[in-house]
Structure formats: structure tokens, C-alpha cells
Amino acid sequence: MCPSAFDLDCHYGSQLLAARSTFLIKIGFQGGIKLSQARIISFHYFLRTAILLGISSYIVVLSRSDALTYYIAPRMMIYVKMASVVLYIIACFQGYMALRAYWGKPVTCECEQPVSRSVLRNTLAYGLLIIPLFIGFGPPDTALSSTMVATKGMNLSASKSSLTATATTGTTTEVPTTTTGTTGTSTSKATTATTATDPASAASIPSTKMPAPANTDADLQKLFQADKEWDEDFSKIGMILYKKDTIVVKPEIYMEILSSIDLFKNNFIGKKIELTGFVYREDNMASNQFVVGRFAVSCCSADATPYGVMIDFPTAATYPKDMWVKVTGTVQNGSYNGNDIFIIKAMQVDKIAAPSSPYVYPNFEPLKELQ
């Protein structure tokens, strides 16, 4: 109660004090809301920083451990390494914005997407980045193996269009390469045929009239005459290989050498050859058969395609899948599942260590490599 003499002044003073208290409470409440929002924003920035640093660090770890070759072709590595640097710079900026927001001084440029208030949406968005990151750091890094070949099918013809055999269903599909496998699917020009499942008939060697040996350059050019313009390089490769006592299939020009031999295989019958790769085998192959193959990668492991050569060796069954071997033998005509291919009649098969770079890549200047 205010004294009667000062009722009016006391009344106005009480109202002023109450208004001031209300104002301070309101300001404090609003400040608390703004601080809470700033902390939420800073959390998102910190999380983004951690994700970007994680991806950048993962690339660095792969690069330093030489495991990057399992996923990326050499010509693409420089771009991936540059990307890791860019991601690191962005992560530093995100970290700076996180600290500013945490201190209650957020960077407001009004040029970014507002933070979503939906917990489900944020969980899905960040989960799409965090889960692959944990998967990347989790299992050990390994090269593609026979398991992937069983899914994609092994290509036994590197140059010609032929048929893909489906051993379990007895159907074949016309595709750009001769392929083994049990998971072939029809994509175009589907035809139906019976495939050989008897191991004894799986790799019969057809009789073929061999061309006369080339004694002059003119004879050599006749032997390796390209019917199509895009086969001219394979023709030149074939002429160089023909002059060698032993054809060594180098990883640097793996596909180019196999394509040339496949395209002009009759010219190489009886020629000595050396080939390295991993062992692949299917259930319908004979006991003296396995395939030596490698994955060809153009850009990254997602586009990897297995290519190989059928090997005929008496003790082939003793070599397990995915073992790396060096095969020495001679080129012969053969067939598998009704498709004409060239095979290697092996004289020697040696176990070797897996190479540091297990894949092969396109070579745009194969003639330089041979010369």
C-alpha cells in the first residue's frame, strides 16, 4: 500500500516497475530462443564439418595405402585427390560457421538453404552420407574377385560380337562379347539355343585351315588385313606380335593384345604366349579347364568388366578360384558353350603373388607400348 499523500506517484511507479520486469523477462525469453536456435544451427554445421572431413580423410587413407587403385582408374586419381583438398577447405569453412553460430554470432549471408526442422528429414539426409562413410572405413579394401565375375560373367572374346551362354536355362542372348556365366539376361536380339553342359563337349577344338606363314612384309599385311577401319590398330598390333617368339600379355596393354589375338586368332595358332591373372572356374567346365582373367576398368570399379582366356591344363582342378597364376603355353582354337574362342594350351602354370594393381585399363597408345 502506498501512503495516501503519494498514491498517484506510487501507482505510476508500480506500473513502471511491472512493465520493466515484463520487458526484461520478454527480452530474456527471446534471447534464450535465439541462443537455442543458434546452438541448433551450430550442431548442423559441426555435423557437416565432420562428414566432409571424414570423406576427405578417407580419400587420403586410400591414397596413402595404395588402395585407391581398387576403386578408381589411374587417370581419374588426380581428380579424386583434388576433390579431397576441396572438401577439406569446405569443411574448414563449415567449422568456422559452426563456431560463430555457437558463440551467438552466426554468419548470415541469406544465401543458403535454411536448416530443416524435421528430425526424419535430417536423419535421412545425413544418413545417406554417414552410412557409406562408415562402410568405407569398416571392411578391408580388396580387389574384385570371382564373386563379381559370377554376377557379370567372364568375357572370353575381347573383339567380336557373339552369344552369352546361360548354363542353367539353356538360353543365349546376343551381346557384344562372348561371355561365360549363369546370370546372363536378355537385352536385345534374344535367341533360344541349347548350350553344352557336358564338360567333355564344353571346349571342343574345331578343325580350322591355318593360313600360310608370312615370310615377307607383304605376306604379313595380307594376314593382318583389317576389314573395318576401327580394327586397323589391332592389325598393326597383330603384325608386331606375330614377329615375337613369345607373346607376353603385359597388363599395360592387356585388352589390346587379347583383342588383336582374338580378331586374328588363326594367325597365332601354335604361338607361344605368357599371361597372368586370377583363376575363375564354372561348374560346367571340364576338370582340365579354368579361365585366367582380369577386370578391365575404364573409370572406376563400378564399370569393371572381367576379360579372360580359357586355359587347357591337365591339373587345372588343383588351382582354386582367385589364385593368381602365370600361364605359359600356346594359342589354339577352341569353343565354349558353342562359341568359337581361342584358348591357351598350357605347358606351365605358376602361382604368383597378386599384383599391387590388379586391374587393367584402356591404353590409347598401345603401339608405343609394344615398340
C-alpha positions in Angstrom: 0.0 0.0 0.0 1.3 3.4 -0.9 0.9 6.3 1.6 -2.2 8.4 0.8 -0.1 11.5 0.0 1.7 9.7 -2.6 -0.9 7.4 -4.0 -0.6 8.8 -7.5 3.2 8.7 -7.7 3.3 5.2 -6.1 0.7 3.9 -8.5 2.7 5.1 -11.6 5.9 3.8 -10.0 4.5 0.3 -9.5 3.2 0.2 -13.1 6.6 1.3 -14.4 8.4 -1.4 -12.3 6.0 -4.1 -13.5 6.4 -3.0 -17.2 10.1 -3.1 -16.8 10.1 -6.5 -15.3 7.9 -7.8 -18.1 10.1 -6.3 -20.7 13.2 -7.9 -19.2 11.5 -11.3 -19.0 10.4 -11.0 -22.6 13.9 -10.0 -23.8 15.4 -12.8 -21.8 13.0 -15.3 -23.2 13.5 -14.1 -26.8 17.3 -14.2 -26.3 17.0 -17.7 -25.0 15.1 -18.7 -28.1 17.7 -17.1 -30.4 20.5 -18.8 -28.4 18.8 -22.1 -28.7 18.3 -21.7 -32.4 21.9 -20.7 -32.8 23.0 -23.8 -31.0 20.9 -26.0 -33.3 22.4 -24.3 -36.3 25.9 -24.8 -34.9 25.1 -28.5 -34.4 24.3 -28.9 -38.1 27.4 -27.1 -39.1 29.6 -29.2 -36.8 28.0 -32.4 -38.3 28.6 -31.2 -41.8 32.2 -30.4 -40.9 32.7 -34.0 -39.5 31.2 -35.6 -42.6 33.3 -33.5 -45.0 36.4 -34.2 -43.0 35.6 -37.9 -42.9 35.2 -38.1 -46.7 38.4 -36.1 -47.3 40.3 -38.3 -44.8 39.0 -41.5 -46.4 40.4 -40.5 -49.7 43.7 -39.6 -48.1 43.8 -43.0 -46.3 43.1 -44.9 -49.6 45.7 -42.9 -51.4 48.4 -43.5 -48.8 47.7 -47.2 -48.5 47.6 -47.6 -52.3 44.1 -49.0 -52.0 42.6 -46.2 -54.2 43.5 -48.4 -57.2 40.8 -50.8 -56.1 38.1 -48.2 -56.9 39.5 -45.6 -59.3 41.3 -45.8 -62.6 44.8 -44.1 -62.5 43.8 -41.4 -64.9 41.0 -40.3 -62.6 43.0 -40.4 -59.4 44.3 -36.8 -59.7 40.7 -35.5 -59.8 39.8 -37.5 -56.7 42.8 -36.3 -54.8 42.0 -32.7 -55.8 38.4 -33.3 -54.6 39.7 -34.3 -51.2 41.6 -31.0 -50.9 38.4 -29.0 -51.9 36.3 -31.0 -49.4 38.9 -30.2 -46.7 38.6 -26.4 -47.4 34.8 -26.6 -47.4 35.0 -28.5 -44.1 37.2 -25.7 -42.5 34.7 -23.1 -43.6 31.8 -25.1 -42.2 33.7 -25.5 -38.9 34.2 -21.7 -38.8 30.4 -21.1 -39.3 29.7 -23.7 -36.6 31.9 -21.8 -34.0 30.3 -18.5 -35.0 26.8 -19.9 -34.5 27.8 -21.5 -31.2 29.1 -18.1 -29.9 25.8 -16.5 -30.9 27.3 -14.6 -33.8 26.1 -16.7 -36.8 27.3 -15.8 -40.3 24.1 -14.5 -42.0 24.6 -14.2 -45.7 21.0 -15.3 -46.6 22.4 -17.3 -49.4 21.9 -20.9 -48.2 19.1 -23.3 -47.6 17.5 -22.9 -44.1 18.1 -25.8 -41.7 15.2 -28.2 -41.8 13.2 -28.7 -38.5 12.2 -32.2 -39.5 14.1 -34.8 -37.5 13.2 -37.5 -40.0 14.4 -35.4 -43.0 17.6 -34.5 -41.3 18.3 -38.1 -40.3 17.7 -39.4 -43.9 19.8 -36.6 -45.4 22.8 -37.0 -43.1 22.4 -40.8 -43.1 22.9 -41.0 -46.8 26.4 -39.6 -46.3 27.3 -41.1 -42.9 26.4 -44.7 -43.6 28.6 -45.1 -46.7 31.4 -43.4 -44.8 31.2 -46.0 -42.0 31.1 -48.8 -44.6 34.1 -47.4 -46.3 36.2 -47.3 -43.1 34.8 -50.6 -41.9 35.6 -53.7 -44.1 39.2 -54.1 -45.5 39.8 -52.8 -49.0 40.1 -55.7 -51.5 40.1 -56.1 -55.3 37.1 -57.5 -57.2 37.1 -61.3 -57.4 35.4 -64.4 -58.8 32.3 -63.5 -56.9 31.8 -60.4 -59.1 32.6 -62.4 -62.2 29.9 -64.9 -61.3 27.5 -61.9 -61.4 28.7 -60.2 -64.5 30.0 -63.2 -66.5 33.5 -63.7 -67.9 34.1 -62.3 -71.4 36.1 -64.8 -73.4 36.1 -62.8 -76.6 37.6 -59.4 -76.5 36.8 -58.3 -80.0 33.8 -60.0 -81.7 30.1 -59.9 -81.1 28.8 -63.3 -80.1 26.5 -65.1 -77.7 26.2 -65.1 -74.0 25.5 -68.5 -72.7 23.1 -69.1 -69.8 24.2 -72.5 -68.5 21.2 -73.1 -66.1 18.4 -72.2 -68.5 19.9 -73.2 -71.9 19.2 -69.8 -73.5 21.6 -67.4 -75.2 21.5 -63.7 -75.8 23.4 -61.8 -78.5 25.7 -59.2 -76.8 29.0 -57.6 -77.8 31.2 -60.3 -76.3 31.4 -64.0 -75.7 30.6 -64.4 -72.0 30.5 -67.3 -69.5 28.2 -67.2 -66.5 25.0 -68.3 -65.0 23.3 -65.0 -64.8 23.1 -63.8 -68.4 20.0 -61.7 -69.1 18.4 -60.8 -72.4 18.8 -57.3 -73.6 18.4 -57.4 -77.3 18.0 -59.8 -80.2 17.2 -62.7 -77.9 17.5 -66.2 -79.4 17.0 -69.6 -77.9 19.5 -72.4 -78.2 20.8 -75.4 -76.3 24.1 -74.9 -74.5 26.6 -77.6 -73.8 26.6 -78.6 -70.2 28.7 -81.8 -70.8 32.3 -81.0 -69.7 33.6 -83.2 -72.5 31.9 -81.1 -75.2 32.4 -77.7 -73.5 35.7 -77.0 -75.1 36.0 -79.0 -78.3 38.7 -77.8 -80.7 37.3 -77.3 -84.2 39.4 -78.1 -87.2 40.5 -74.9 -89.0 42.7 -74.4 -92.0 45.7 -72.4 -90.9 47.0 -69.6 -93.2 50.4 -70.0 -94.7 53.2 -68.4 -92.7 54.3 -64.9 -93.6 57.8 -64.6 -94.9 57.7 -61.1 -96.2 56.1 -57.8 -95.0 53.6 -58.1 -97.9 52.6 -61.5 -96.7 52.3 -60.2 -93.2 50.0 -57.3 -94.3 47.8 -59.8 -96.1 47.5 -62.0 -92.9 46.5 -59.0 -90.8 44.3 -57.1 -93.2 41.6 -55.2 -91.3 38.1 -55.4 -92.7 37.0 -52.4 -90.7 38.6 -49.0 -90.1 38.5 -49.3 -86.3 40.4 -52.7 -86.5 43.4 -51.1 -88.1 45.2 -50.6 -84.8 44.6 -54.2 -83.9 46.0 -55.2 -87.2 49.2 -53.3 -86.5 49.4 -54.8 -83.1 48.9 -58.2 -84.5 51.8 -57.8 -87.0 54.1 -56.8 -84.2 53.1 -59.7 -82.0 53.4 -62.1 -84.9 57.1 -61.4 -85.2 57.8 -62.1 -81.5 59.0 -65.6 -80.3 56.8 -65.3 -77.2 53.8 -63.1 -76.8 53.9 -61.5 -73.3 50.5 -60.1 -72.4 51.5 -57.0 -70.5 49.0 -55.5 -68.1 49.6 -52.1 -69.7 48.1 -53.4 -73.0 46.2 -56.4 -71.8 42.9 -55.7 -73.6 44.6 -54.6 -76.8 46.8 -57.7 -77.1 43.9 -60.1 -76.4 41.6 -58.2 -78.8 44.3 -58.5 -81.6 44.8 -62.2 -81.0 41.0 -62.8 -80.8 40.5 -60.9 -84.1 43.2 -62.7 -86.0 43.4 -65.9 -83.9 44.1 -68.2 -86.8 47.3 -66.4 -87.5 48.5 -67.1 -83.9 47.8 -70.8 -83.7 50.8 -72.5 -82.1 52.3 -69.2 -81.0 53.9 -69.2 -77.5 52.2 -66.9 -75.0 52.5 -65.8 -71.4 49.5 -64.5 -69.4 48.9 -63.6 -65.8 45.6 -63.2 -64.0 43.3 -64.8 -61.4 41.7 -68.2 -61.7 38.0 -68.4 -62.4 36.0 -71.6 -62.8 32.4 -72.6 -63.5 30.6 -75.8 -62.6 30.2 -76.9 -66.2 33.9 -76.6 -67.1 35.9 -79.8 -67.6 38.5 -80.9 -65.0 41.3 -79.7 -67.2 39.8 -76.2 -67.7 39.8 -72.8 -65.9 39.9 -69.2 -67.0 42.7 -66.8 -66.3 41.1 -63.3 -66.2 41.4 -59.7 -65.1 39.0 -56.9 -64.6 39.2 -54.1 -67.2 38.3 -50.7 -65.6 37.6 -47.5 -67.7 36.7 -45.0 -64.9 36.0 -46.8 -61.6 35.3 -50.2 -60.2 31.5 -49.7 -60.9 32.2 -50.2 -64.7 34.7 -53.1 -64.2 34.3 -55.8 -66.8 36.0 -59.2 -66.5 38.0 -60.5 -69.5 39.9 -63.7 -69.7 41.2 -66.7 -71.7 40.3 -70.3 -71.4 43.2 -72.5 -70.2 43.6 -76.2 -71.0 45.9 -77.8 -68.4 45.8 -81.4 -67.1 45.9 -80.4 -63.4 43.7 -77.4 -63.8 41.4 -78.6 -61.0 44.1 -78.2 -58.4 44.1 -74.4 -58.8 41.4 -72.7 -56.7 39.4 -69.7 -57.6 41.0 -66.3 -57.2 44.5 -67.7 -57.1 46.9 -65.5 -59.2 48.8 -67.5 -61.7 51.2 -67.1 -64.6 50.4 -69.3 -67.6 52.8 -70.3 -70.3 51.5 -72.1 -73.3 50.5 -72.0 -77.0 47.5 -70.3 -78.7 44.9 -72.8 -80.0 41.4 -72.7 -81.5 38.6 -73.8 -79.2 35.0 -73.3 -78.3 33.0 -72.9 -75.1 29.2 -73.3 -74.9 29.0 -73.3 -78.7 31.1 -70.1 -79.2 34.4 -70.1 -81.1 37.2 -68.7 -79.0 40.9 -69.0 -78.7 42.4 -71.0 -75.8 45.8 -71.4 -74.3 47.2 -75.0 -74.2 49.2 -74.5 -71.1 52.7 -76.0 -70.7 53.3 -74.5 -67.3 51.2 -72.8 -64.6 53.0 -71.0 -61.8 51.4 -69.5 -58.7 52.3 -65.8 -58.2 51.5 -63.1 -55.7 48.6 -60.7 -56.5 49.9 -57.5 -58.2 49.6 -54.2 -56.4 47.4 -53.0 -59.3 45.1 -55.9 -60.1 43.0 -54.2 -62.8 43.8 -53.4 -66.4 43.0 -50.2 -68.1 42.4 -48.9 -71.7 45.6 -47.9 -73.4 45.1 -45.2 -76.1 48.6 -45.6 -77.5 49.3 -49.4 -77.5 51.7 -49.3 -80.4 54.2 -47.1 -78.4 54.0 -49.7 -75.5 54.8 -52.5 -77.9 57.6 -50.7 -79.7 
